[in-house]
Amino acid sequence: MDALVAFLVGQLTQDGFAPVTVLRVTQGRVPAPGSAQALGIAGGRLWLAHAQLIGQPTLAGVDLTRVRGVDVRSVRRLTGQRRELSAWVDGSTLRFTVLDDEAATAAFVAAARGGQTGSG
């Protein structure tokens, strides 16, 4: 578990939420300083922890009812093969490059989709 995931899990636990799943992601095609992020599903919300170059990470959450869809696809880019995750929230599309393995990605997508239907 990297430091950002530990921050996300720790903060959610401290706030009384039991994380269902977490996923390490980054914005952009190649991980760069300050681009590390972690997504989590807990308490019926989608959470995002974002690393800062200086200081503590930031944490934001949105109710899963506002998430209209989540999808992951495997793409081949100049930098190599990778998985890209898209989440549609209130008319905006959030896109991430997934750093975790297929099992973690599938668990995250299932939890996010389950929360959208109210079954998870």
N, C-alpha and C positions, 0 to 999 in steps of 0.2 A: 504494500500500500504506500503510495507516494504521499508527500506532505500535504498536497492540496486535497486529495481524497480524504486523508485523515482529518483535515480541518473541516471539510463538509460533513463527514459522519459525526465528528465530535460536536460540532455546532448544532446539528439537527438533534442529536441525542440530548444535549444539554437543554435544548428548547422543548423537549418532550416528544419528539418525533422518532419513530423507528424507521430508519431508511430501508426501503424495499430493495433497492438496487442503486448502484452508482456506475458511472461510465466516465472514463478519462477521454477527453476530447481536446482539440485545439481549433482555433479559427485560422484559416489560411492553409496553403498546400504543404508547407514545411514548418514544423514546430520552430518557433523563434522565442527569444526571451520575452516574457510577458504575455505569451499567447496560450499558456497552459490554462485549461479549464476543466471542471468536473461537473457533470450533470447528475442529479439524483432524483429519485421518486420517493416521497415520504409525505404522509398526512394529506393525501389527495392533492399534492402540489408537485410541480416540476421545479426543481431547485438548480441554480447555477452558481458555482463558486468560481471566481475569476482571480487568478494570481496577479499581484501588482509587482512592478519592478522594485518599488520601495514600499515598505509597510506591510500591513496585514492584508490577506485576501478579502475580497468583497463577496457578499452573499445576497442573492435575489431569488424570489420565488413567484410563481404564478399558479393559480388554481388550474387543475387539469381540465376543468370544463372549458377553459379558454384555449386549450390546445386542440386544434381541429384535425390534426393528423401528425403521424411520425412515420418516417420511412428511412430505410438504409439501403444503399446500393454500393456495389463494388465497381470501382472505376480504374482505368489504367491512365495514368498521367505520365508526363516526362520524368517525374520524380519517382515513378514506380506504381505498383498496384496498391490501392488502399480502399477503405470503406468510408463513405460519406453519409452523414446523418442529416436529414432535414426535418425540421419541426415547424408546423404552421400554427402560429399563435396570433389571434386577433387580426388576421389579415396580413401579417408579416411572416416572412420565411426566414428562419434561423438555420444556418448551415454550419456544420462542423466536420472536421476530419477526425475519425475515431482512432484512438490509440490502443484501446483494449482489444482482446481477442473476440472471435465470433460468438462464443458462448455468452460472454458478458454483454455483447451488443444485442443478442437475441433476447436475453433476460430484460434488458432495459426497454427495448421496443415493446415487448409483451406487457411489461408493467405500465408503460405509458399508454398503450392502447387499452388495457384493462381499465385504467383510471378514466379514460374518455367515455367509456360506456357505463361507468359506475359499478363495474363488477370486480374491481381490484382495489 
